[in-house]
Amino acid sequence: MATLVPIPKLGQSEETVTIVNWLVKEGDPIKKGDILFEVETDKAVLEVESQFEGILLKIVTGEDEEVPVMSTACVLGEAGEEIPEIPKIEIKPEPKAQKTPAPKKTEKTKKTVAESAKIPSQKIEIPKDISSEPQRKFVSPRAKKFSENLLINLNDVTPTGVNNRVVEQDVKDYLTRIGYDGIKITPTAKEKALLEKLSLAEIEATGIGGRIVLNDVFTAMKERPQEMTKMRKIIASRLQQSKQIIPHFYVTASIDMTELLALRKKLKKSGFALSVNDFIIMASAMSLKEHPAVNSVSDGSSVKWNSHVNIGVAVNLDAGLVVPVIRDADKMAMDELHAVVRETVSAARDGKLSPDGMKGGTFTISNMGMMNVENFAAIINPGEGAILAVSSAIPTPVADDNRKVVVRDIMKVTVSADHRTIDGVKAAFFVNSIKKKLEDLAYWDNLLDGLL
């Protein structure tokens, strides 16, 4: 009996997915555990293994097609077996907000409405399309035919026809207005521009006598707006709303990393390798326990105090930024933390981390220490109250206790905090708590006791 293989639900909030690459083809024998395809969620590209065996009779969902989770991806069975009817799952439309009747203007309701209007809701809405492409106009068949081999965008033409329709005369008037007949373009450039559906308005002429040449077309192709990937749209939407809704403020501290970097080298020689980020994550986790306000989150009208210290680690990918979460980082020993961070970050870079592995963060660390960065400030992840930006440890001349100038490895860290729940003094205490731990070798000797 043929088996309908579904596209699995890869996270609690995932409703749709897109198959970006089929790794098998129709007619291939499939065994349990074979990788069938790769899917793109709003956070990563993940491989999907087969839970069934048989011959791949039919691929139902093609590449680059956004479909609801649990839709049929393909059909497995015996060679020559009849393919059963395949049920179709529709993408559920977003429910429309229901209008509620306006309350009577009593003194009590006036106060309630005023209070609720102070700060907007923090719910993150994912934009369906943030493309700047203008809405297409209605065009008559004659106008379409007339403009077939013209290098123009019909959206630029002013319509005068019935129901705001672009007619042939509108196209002719537009050509006269822009001096179309006087524009010079080489035959090869025109052929390429027509193939790429470019308009003359998009191409800057650099040829002799103001002529458009082939290289100008290639330049216009490179400069054409490209639609963002699904991941990039999510990042843009979330961080834009974070910056608009959360009142950010910033506190920076300079940390002397000279002794800790020397300790790290000593540990590495003894066979116990720790990254600088491991120390920063542990120092942050322990400081969050001491300063729980920084580990809290607000929606504008209430504050949630998190009992767990779940630290997100920002990881840069070609497609964008992802933030895998290290859960209960404050409860780990240094060797355990190092192993978990390395495994989690590696999975994120390989696109093998599940969506659940990027949920539940209470605080994020963005480390650009390897990028030779002197200082920067990060944007708070929605659903959290603060984020720590870590810069490079740079050899810097400073005055020692005897006021003599010495060169030390100084690293600046900046905490971006939500001013609705975290005051300046609390943020200062928190960032100085991290500073004190990273500069205190006795603290690390105690944490590493028994591991060396």
C-alpha positions as CSV (number, residue, x, y, z in Angstrom):
1,M,0.0,0.0,0.0
2,A,1.4,3.4,-1.0
3,T,2.5,5.8,1.8
4,L,1.9,9.6,1.7
5,V,5.0,11.2,3.3
6,P,4.1,14.5,5.0
7,I,6.3,17.5,5.5
8,P,6.7,17.5,9.3
9,K,5.9,20.3,11.7
10,L,9.4,21.4,12.8
11,G,8.5,23.9,15.5
12,Q,5.5,24.9,17.7
13,S,4.9,28.1,15.8
14,E,5.7,26.9,12.3
15,E,2.7,26.9,10.0
16,T,4.2,26.9,6.6
17,V,7.5,25.6,5.1
18,T,9.3,25.7,1.7
19,I,11.2,22.7,0.2
20,V,14.3,24.3,-1.2
21,N,16.1,21.2,-2.4
22,W,15.1,17.6,-3.2
23,L,18.0,15.2,-2.6
24,V,16.2,12.2,-4.2
25,K,14.3,11.8,-7.5
26,E,11.3,9.8,-8.6
27,G,12.1,6.1,-9.0
28,D,14.8,6.0,-6.3
29,P,14.6,3.3,-3.6
30,I,14.2,5.0,-0.2
31,K,15.2,3.5,3.2
32,K,14.4,4.7,6.7
33,G,16.9,7.5,7.6
34,D,17.6,8.6,4.1
35,I,17.6,12.4,3.6
36,L,14.6,13.2,1.3
37,F,14.8,17.0,1.1
38,E,15.8,20.3,2.7
39,V,13.1,22.7,4.0
40,E,13.4,26.4,4.8
41,T,11.6,27.6,7.9
42,D,11.7,31.2,9.1
43,K,14.9,30.5,11.0
44,A,17.0,27.9,9.2
45,V,17.3,25.3,6.4
46,L,16.8,21.8,7.8
47,E,17.2,18.3,6.4
48,V,14.2,15.9,6.6
49,E,14.7,12.2,6.9
50,S,12.4,9.5,5.7
51,Q,10.5,7.5,8.3
52,F,9.3,5.0,5.7
53,E,10.7,2.7,3.0
54,G,9.8,2.1,-0.6
55,I,10.2,3.4,-4.1
56,L,9.7,7.1,-4.6
57,L,6.6,7.0,-6.8
58,K,5.8,10.7,-7.0
59,I,7.1,14.1,-5.8
60,V,4.0,16.0,-4.8
61,T,5.5,19.3,-3.4
62,G,8.0,21.0,-5.7
63,E,10.9,23.2,-4.8
64,D,10.4,26.8,-3.8
65,E,6.7,26.1,-3.1
66,E,5.4,27.4,0.3
67,V,2.9,24.9,1.7
68,P,1.3,24.2,5.1
69,V,3.1,21.8,7.4
70,M,1.8,18.2,7.2
71,S,1.2,18.6,3.5
72,T,2.1,15.6,1.4
73,A,5.7,15.9,0.2
74,C,5.9,12.7,-1.8
75,V,4.5,9.2,-2.2
76,L,6.4,5.9,-1.4
77,G,5.3,2.4,-2.4
78,E,6.1,-0.5,-4.6
79,A,7.1,-0.1,-8.2
80,G,4.1,0.3,-10.5
81,E,1.7,0.8,-7.6
82,E,-1.3,3.1,-8.2
83,I,-0.9,6.5,-6.6
84,P,-3.8,7.3,-4.2
85,E,-5.7,10.6,-4.1
86,I,-3.7,13.2,-2.3
87,P,-5.5,15.5,0.2
88,K,-4.8,19.2,-0.1
89,I,-4.2,21.3,3.0
90,E,-5.0,24.9,2.6
91,I,-2.9,27.7,4.3
92,K,-5.1,29.1,7.0
93,P,-5.7,32.8,6.6
94,E,-4.9,35.0,9.6
95,P,-8.1,35.6,11.7
96,K,-9.4,39.1,11.3
97,A,-9.5,41.2,14.4
98,Q,-13.0,41.5,15.9
99,K,-14.2,44.9,16.6
100,T,-15.3,45.5,20.2
101,P,-17.9,48.1,21.1
102,A,-16.6,51.3,22.5
103,P,-17.0,51.5,26.3
104,K,-19.2,54.3,27.8
105,K,-17.1,57.2,28.9
106,T,-17.3,56.8,32.6
107,E,-14.5,58.0,34.8
108,K,-13.4,54.4,35.4
109,T,-13.3,53.4,31.7
110,K,-11.5,56.6,30.8
111,K,-8.7,55.7,33.2
112,T,-8.5,52.1,31.9
113,V,-8.3,53.2,28.2
114,A,-5.7,55.8,29.0
115,E,-3.6,53.2,30.9
116,S,-3.8,50.6,28.1
117,A,-2.9,53.1,25.4
118,K,0.4,54.1,27.0
119,I,2.5,51.5,25.2
120,P,1.6,49.5,22.1
121,S,1.4,45.7,22.2
122,Q,4.7,43.9,21.5
123,K,3.2,41.1,19.4
124,I,5.4,40.5,16.4
125,E,3.6,40.3,13.1
126,I,5.5,38.8,10.1
127,P,5.0,40.9,7.0
128,K,3.6,39.0,4.0
129,D,5.6,41.3,1.6
130,I,7.8,44.2,2.3
131,S,8.8,44.7,-1.4
132,S,8.7,48.2,-2.6
133,E,7.5,47.2,-6.1
134,P,4.5,49.4,-7.0
135,Q,1.1,47.8,-7.6
136,R,0.6,46.8,-11.2
137,K,-1.8,48.8,-13.3
138,F,-4.5,47.5,-15.7
139,V,-3.2,47.6,-19.2
140,S,-5.2,47.2,-22.4
141,P,-4.2,44.4,-24.9
142,R,-3.3,47.0,-27.6
143,A,-1.0,48.9,-25.1
144,K,0.7,45.6,-24.1
145,K,1.3,44.6,-27.7
146,F,2.6,48.1,-28.6
147,S,5.1,48.1,-25.7
148,E,6.4,44.5,-26.2
149,N,9.8,45.5,-27.5
150,L,10.1,48.8,-25.6
151,L,12.4,49.2,-22.7
152,I,9.8,50.8,-20.4
153,N,7.9,49.9,-17.2
154,L,4.2,50.2,-17.8
155,N,3.8,51.1,-14.1
156,D,5.5,54.4,-14.9
157,V,2.8,55.3,-17.5
158,T,0.0,57.6,-16.4
159,P,-3.3,55.9,-17.3
160,T,-6.2,57.8,-18.9
161,G,-8.4,54.9,-20.0
162,V,-11.7,53.7,-18.4
163,N,-11.3,52.3,-14.9
164,N,-7.7,53.7,-14.7
165,R,-6.5,51.5,-17.6
166,V,-3.3,52.2,-19.5
167,V,-4.2,52.5,-23.2
168,E,-1.9,52.6,-26.3
169,Q,-2.0,56.4,-26.5
170,D,-0.9,56.7,-22.9
171,V,2.3,54.7,-23.8
172,K,2.9,56.9,-26.8
173,D,2.5,60.1,-24.7
174,Y,5.0,58.6,-22.1
175,L,7.5,57.8,-24.8
176,T,7.3,61.4,-26.0
177,R,7.7,62.8,-22.5
178,I,10.9,60.9,-21.7
179,G,12.4,61.5,-25.2
180,Y,12.5,57.7,-25.9
181,D,13.4,58.1,-29.6
182,G,16.5,60.1,-28.7
183,I,17.9,57.6,-26.3
184,K,20.9,55.7,-27.8
185,I,21.5,52.0,-27.0
186,T,23.6,49.3,-28.7
187,P,21.7,46.4,-30.2
188,T,23.4,43.9,-27.8
189,A,22.6,46.0,-24.8
190,K,19.0,46.3,-25.9
191,E,18.6,42.6,-26.5
192,K,20.0,41.9,-23.0
193,A,17.8,44.6,-21.4
194,L,14.7,43.2,-23.0
195,L,15.6,39.7,-21.9
196,E,16.0,40.9,-18.3
197,K,12.9,43.1,-18.5
198,L,14.8,46.3,-17.6
199,S,13.4,49.7,-18.3
200,L,15.5,52.6,-19.6
201,A,14.8,54.4,-16.4
202,E,16.9,51.8,-14.5
203,I,19.9,52.0,-16.8
204,E,22.6,54.7,-16.6
205,A,24.4,55.3,-19.8
206,T,28.3,55.5,-19.8
207,G,29.0,54.9,-23.4
208,I,30.4,57.4,-25.9
209,G,27.9,60.2,-26.6
210,G,25.6,59.0,-23.9
211,R,25.0,55.6,-25.4
212,I,23.8,52.7,-23.3
213,V,26.3,49.8,-23.7
214,L,26.1,46.2,-22.5
215,N,28.1,46.9,-19.4
216,D,25.5,49.5,-18.3
217,V,22.8,46.7,-18.5
218,F,24.9,44.4,-16.3
219,T,25.4,47.2,-13.8
220,A,21.6,47.8,-13.8
221,M,21.0,44.1,-13.2
222,K,23.3,44.1,-10.2
223,E,21.6,47.2,-8.7
224,R,18.1,45.9,-9.2
225,P,16.2,45.4,-5.8
226,Q,16.2,41.8,-4.8
227,E,13.4,40.3,-2.7
228,M,14.6,39.4,0.8
229,T,14.7,35.8,1.8
230,K,12.1,34.6,4.3
231,M,14.7,34.7,7.1
232,R,15.8,38.2,6.2
233,K,12.2,39.4,6.3
234,I,11.7,37.9,9.7
235,I,14.9,39.6,11.0
236,A,14.0,42.9,9.5
237,S,10.4,42.8,11.0
238,R,11.4,41.7,14.5
239,L,14.3,44.1,14.9
240,Q,12.5,47.1,13.5
241,Q,9.6,46.5,15.9
242,S,12.0,46.0,18.8
243,K,13.7,49.3,18.1
244,Q,10.3,51.1,17.7
245,I,8.6,49.6,20.8
246,I,11.4,49.0,23.3
247,P,13.1,52.2,24.7
248,H,16.7,51.2,24.4
249,F,19.5,52.7,26.5
250,Y,23.2,51.7,26.6
251,V,25.8,51.2,29.3
252,T,29.5,50.4,28.3
253,A,32.3,49.1,30.5
254,S,36.0,48.4,29.6
255,I,37.3,45.1,30.9
256,D,40.9,44.2,31.3
257,M,41.2,40.7,29.7
258,T,45.0,40.4,30.0
259,E,45.1,37.9,32.9
260,L,42.1,35.9,31.6
261,L,43.6,35.5,28.1
262,A,46.8,34.3,29.7
263,L,44.8,31.8,31.7
264,R,43.0,30.6,28.6
265,K,46.4,30.0,26.9
266,K,47.6,28.0,29.9
267,L,44.4,25.9,29.9
268,K,44.8,25.2,26.2
269,K,48.4,24.0,26.7
270,S,47.1,21.6,29.4
271,G,44.5,20.2,26.9
272,F,41.5,22.0,28.3
273,A,40.3,24.4,25.5
274,L,37.9,27.1,26.3
275,S,36.8,30.0,24.1
276,V,36.7,33.6,25.2
277,N,32.9,33.4,24.6
278,D,32.6,30.5,27.1
279,F,34.0,32.8,29.9
280,I,31.7,35.7,28.8
281,I,28.6,33.4,28.7
282,M,29.4,32.0,32.2
283,A,30.1,35.5,33.6
284,S,26.8,36.8,32.1
285,A,24.8,33.8,33.3
286,M,26.0,34.2,36.9
287,S,25.5,38.0,36.8
288,L,21.9,37.5,35.6
289,K,21.3,35.4,38.7
290,E,22.5,38.3,40.8
291,H,20.6,40.9,38.9
292,P,17.2,39.3,37.9
293,A,15.7,42.5,36.6
294,V,18.0,42.2,33.6
295,N,16.7,38.7,33.0
296,S,13.1,40.0,32.9
297,V,10.9,41.1,30.0
298,S,8.0,43.6,29.7
299,D,5.1,43.9,27.3
300,G,4.6,47.5,28.2
301,S,2.0,46.9,30.9
302,S,3.4,44.0,32.9
303,V,6.8,42.5,33.8
304,K,7.7,38.8,33.6
305,W,10.5,37.6,35.8
306,N,12.3,34.6,34.3
307,S,13.3,31.8,36.6
308,H,15.6,30.2,34.0
309,V,18.8,31.8,32.6
310,N,18.6,30.9,28.9
311,I,21.3,32.7,27.0
312,G,21.0,33.2,23.2
313,V,24.3,33.3,21.3
314,A,24.1,35.3,18.1
315,V,25.5,33.3,15.1
316,N,26.1,34.9,11.7
317,L,25.1,32.8,8.6
318,D,25.2,33.8,4.9
319,A,21.4,34.0,5.0
320,G,21.2,36.1,8.1
321,L,21.6,36.0,11.9
322,V,20.3,33.1,14.1
323,V,20.3,32.9,17.8
324,P,20.5,29.4,19.3
325,V,19.7,29.2,23.0
326,I,21.9,27.7,25.8
327,R,19.3,26.7,28.4
328,D,20.0,27.0,32.1
329,A,23.6,28.2,31.4
330,D,24.0,29.2,35.1
331,K,23.6,25.6,36.2
332,M,26.4,24.2,34.0
333,A,30.1,23.5,34.8
334,M,32.6,25.1,32.5
335,D,33.4,21.9,30.6
336,E,29.7,21.2,30.1
337,L,29.0,24.8,28.9
338,H,31.9,24.6,26.4
339,A,30.6,21.4,24.9
340,V,27.0,22.5,24.7
341,V,27.9,25.9,23.1
342,R,30.2,24.3,20.6
343,E,27.6,21.6,19.6
344,T,24.7,24.1,19.5
345,V,26.6,26.8,17.5
346,S,27.9,24.1,15.1
347,A,24.3,22.8,14.5
348,A,23.1,26.3,13.8
349,R,25.8,27.0,11.3
350,D,25.1,23.7,9.5
351,G,21.4,24.4,9.4
352,K,20.6,21.4,11.6
353,L,19.3,23.1,14.7
354,S,15.5,22.7,15.1
355,P,13.3,25.8,15.6
356,D,12.8,24.8,19.2
357,G,16.6,25.2,19.7
358,M,16.2,28.9,19.1
359,K,13.3,29.5,21.4
360,G,13.0,30.4,25.1
361,G,15.9,32.8,25.3
362,T,15.9,35.3,28.2
363,F,19.1,37.2,27.4
364,T,21.3,37.4,24.3
365,I,25.1,37.8,23.7
366,S,26.4,39.2,20.4
367,N,30.1,38.7,20.2
368,M,32.1,40.4,17.5
369,G,35.5,40.1,19.3
370,M,36.9,38.2,16.3
371,M,36.1,41.0,13.9
372,N,38.5,43.7,15.3
373,V,35.7,45.9,16.5
374,E,36.4,48.6,19.1
375,N,32.8,49.0,20.3
376,F,29.2,48.6,19.2
377,A,25.6,48.4,20.6
378,A,23.1,45.6,19.7
379,I,19.3,45.7,19.3
380,I,17.3,43.8,22.0
381,N,15.7,40.6,20.8
382,P,11.9,40.8,21.1
383,G,10.8,38.8,24.2
384,E,13.9,39.8,26.2
385,G,14.9,42.7,28.3
386,A,18.6,43.2,27.4
387,I,21.4,42.1,25.1
388,L,25.2,42.3,25.6
389,A,27.5,43.4,22.7
390,V,31.0,42.2,23.1
391,S,33.9,43.9,21.2
392,S,37.5,42.9,20.5
393,A,40.2,42.7,23.2
394,I,42.5,45.4,21.9
395,P,46.1,46.1,23.3
396,T,45.6,49.6,24.9
397,P,47.9,51.9,26.9
398,V,46.4,52.4,30.3
399,A,47.6,53.6,33.7
400,D,48.3,51.0,36.3
401,D,47.8,51.3,40.1
402,N,51.1,53.3,40.3
403,R,49.9,55.6,37.5
404,K,52.5,54.1,35.1
405,V,51.4,53.6,31.5
406,V,51.3,49.9,30.6
407,V,49.7,48.0,27.7
408,R,46.8,45.8,28.6
409,D,44.2,43.8,26.5
410,I,41.1,45.9,26.9
411,M,37.7,44.7,25.8
412,K,34.6,46.9,25.8
413,V,31.1,45.4,26.4
414,T,27.9,47.3,26.0
415,V,24.6,46.3,27.5
416,S,21.5,47.5,25.6
417,A,18.6,47.5,28.2
418,D,14.8,48.0,28.1
419,H,14.3,51.2,30.2
420,R,10.7,50.2,31.0
421,T,12.0,47.5,33.5
422,I,15.7,48.2,33.8
423,D,17.0,51.5,35.2
424,G,20.5,52.9,34.5
425,V,21.8,51.9,37.9
426,K,20.7,48.3,37.5
427,A,22.3,48.1,34.1
428,A,25.5,49.6,35.5
429,F,25.6,47.1,38.4
430,F,25.0,44.3,35.9
431,V,27.7,45.2,33.5
432,N,30.2,45.8,36.3
433,S,29.3,42.4,37.7
434,I,30.4,40.9,34.4
435,K,33.6,43.0,34.5
436,K,34.5,42.0,38.0
437,K,34.1,38.3,37.2
438,L,36.2,38.4,34.0
439,E,39.0,40.3,35.8
440,D,39.1,38.0,38.9
441,L,41.3,35.0,38.3
442,A,40.4,33.6,41.7
443,Y,36.8,33.4,40.6
444,W,37.8,31.2,37.6
445,D,40.1,29.1,39.7
446,N,37.2,28.2,41.9
447,L,34.9,27.4,38.9
448,L,37.6,25.4,37.2
449,D,38.6,23.5,40.3
450,G,38.7,19.8,39.6
451,L,38.5,20.2,35.8
452,L,42.3,20.8,35.2
